[in-house]
């Protein structure tokens, strides 16, 4: 195996029956390395060349269905070129190439050699025996998959793990006194929430079954700030899950308590995209009908009592199907979109006089109204149909630059994906020490509609610690939303950018930066104009500028929040030194 830094991946499969699976593998694996792709015009490729290509790679990915493929060696036993590529990973007196085998569990008649009419009956039987034997060999290092989505999910983590192993092995050995850097804010895999006083022992037993992966978070149902309690666990984990038993459900003996837990489940879906509920003893049949939709995972109490570690491992595996939870070093990126909903934008545009009447000071009211009128004119010069197609029911669906453009949520997700997919050695990977980023979404409504569960405090504290915030400039002119923005942008650790779909020079500079400027909210203008803070940008007026700013600001933000600590590598090598 070559010693170069480039991570090379060889993809092998039969062709006609696995086109979609192969394309999916190319898509996923291509994010993490350079593909040594065995696509060819015919399957009758030169065997020696294919074997040499396998030997040049650092990872072999084999995809197996129910076809054996072109037979390159007649045997006995016969060997297909696909199986010869598989065998090339382990050759006498040569380094072993790691193998990742993916076995499709479903098939169709046309994808099965044993039912293919172009082969004689004897050859069909020979091929059936050969492919069954090959699949049995591959199963030792294999991962089964049922469909393309399953294939992508299983492949992504496995390829990323192999890539990281490759680059760690290729890195220079650290000196004995060098410092190894570790993230203080590395996320555990799951925050396991449970109502205190209901089966506490089971909660602890499950969490301790995988102590390094689970963060146990007890919740006091008598405490009104249930959401704030849960946040202590949720912000240090990749996924949150609520453990419920009949005993826990019996504690929800009032509409207020059931409402509080329902809001907690809504928060889980907002933060992680899923609302995972682990149900013991058939508790799923007792879930209140007024709760939002949840993702229920039954847990076998007998298994938990008999073998907590095995039960916890099984729970973690099933949670990974719901969300991409990983043992990879991951760090959270708290994000917030400050934009009006479509209803809020329409109300302001349709009746600005009524909206601005809430501003008590007449000079400020007059100035804000003039700035609003100027912004609307500038926007309509660039986008005659504004605000049509810009706003939606949720703030994250705000299409910053009009119909057909990416939404704010899509811009953020795209930036995180690009950073995670950056090549090893790139600026992003160096800053992040190869950690992967996961998005942690917060919403303005958590502040506006404080539900007495502590949601306002949760959002304020998230911004105080440091968050990525995209701001529609219309919010800063919206009397009903500006005060909230003023509070949430007060912290100076976050990365903040305002976005406008028009030329930022629609107002003279002295007015844009003047004492009564609508951009003068919290410390934003101070950070931008006087301190030249790279983490604060104003008037980004195209998606390219937003994407460029995000690529630079997000790694800096996470590095600032994460706090790398030094750990002497000498300590970890004492055993080696004393042998």
SULLINMO-V81779 format. One record per backbone hydrogen bond with DSSP energy under -1.0 kcal/mol. CO is the residue of the C=O (numbers start at 1). NH is the residue of the N-H. Records with the same first field share a line. If there is no record, write none. Layout:
BEGIN
CO->NH + NH
END
This chain:
BEGIN
7->34
8->58 + 59
9->36
10->61
11->38
12->63
15->18
18->22
19->23
20->24
21->25
22->26
23->27
24->28
25->29
26->30
28->31
29->32 + 33
34->9
43->45
46->50
47->51
48->52
49->53
50->54
51->55
54->57
59->10
60->100
61->12
62->102
64->104
66->113
70->81
73->79
79->72 + 73
80->84
81->85
82->86
83->87
84->88
86->89
87->90
89->97
91->94
98->60
100->62
101->143
102->64
103->145
108->111
109->112
112->115
113->116
116->119
120->124
121->125
122->126
123->127
124->128
125->129
126->130
127->131
128->132
129->133
130->134
131->135
132->136
133->137
134->138
135->139
138->141
139->142
141->101
143->103
145->105
147->151
148->152
149->153
150->154
151->155
152->156
153->157
154->158
155->159
156->160
157->161
158->162
159->163
160->164
161->165
162->166
163->167
164->168
165->169
166->170
167->171
175->178
178->569
180->567
182->565
188->238
190->215
191->241
192->217
193->243
194->219
195->198
199->203
200->204
201->205
202->206
203->207
204->208
205->209
208->211
210->213 + 214
213->190
215->192
217->194
219->196
220->223
224->226
225->229
226->230
227->231
229->232
230->233 + 234
231->235
233->236
234->237
236->188
239->191
241->193
242->278
244->280
245->249
246->250
249->252
251->253
254->258
255->259
256->260
257->261
258->262
259->263
260->264
261->265
262->266
263->267
264->268
265->269
266->270
267->271
268->272
269->273
275->295
276->242
277->297
278->244
279->299
280->283
282->285
283->286
288->291
295->277
297->279
300->304
301->305
302->306
303->307
307->311
308->312
309->313
310->314
311->315
312->316
313->317
314->318
315->319
316->320
319->323
323->325
329->436
330->187
331->438
333->440
334->468
335->442
336->470
338->472
341->345
342->346
343->347
344->348
345->349
346->350
347->351
351->355
352->356
355->358
356->359
361->365
362->366
363->367
364->368
365->369
366->370
367->371
368->372
369->373
370->374
371->375
372->376
373->377
374->378
375->379
376->380
377->381
378->382
379->383
383->386
385->388
387->390
390->399
392->342
395->398
396->409
398->400 + 408
399->402
402->405
407->411
408->412
409->413
410->414
411->415
412->416
413->417
414->418
415->419
416->420
417->421
423->426
426->430
427->431
428->432
429->434
432->435
436->331
438->333
440->335
443->446
444->447 + 448
445->449
453->228
454->458
455->459
456->460
457->461
458->462
459->463
460->464
461->465
462->466
467->495
468->336
469->497
470->338
471->499
472->475
474->477
475->478
478->481 + 482
481->485
482->486
483->487
484->488
485->489
487->490
495->469
496->537
497->471
498->540
499->473
503->506
508->511 + 512
509->513
514->517
517->520
519->521
521->524
523->527
524->528
525->529
526->530 + 531
527->533
533->536
535->496
537->498
540->500
542->546
543->547
544->548
545->549
546->550
547->551
548->552
549->553
550->554
552->556
553->557
554->558
555->559
556->560
557->561
558->562
559->563
563->184
565->182
567->180
570->573
571->574
573->577
574->578
END
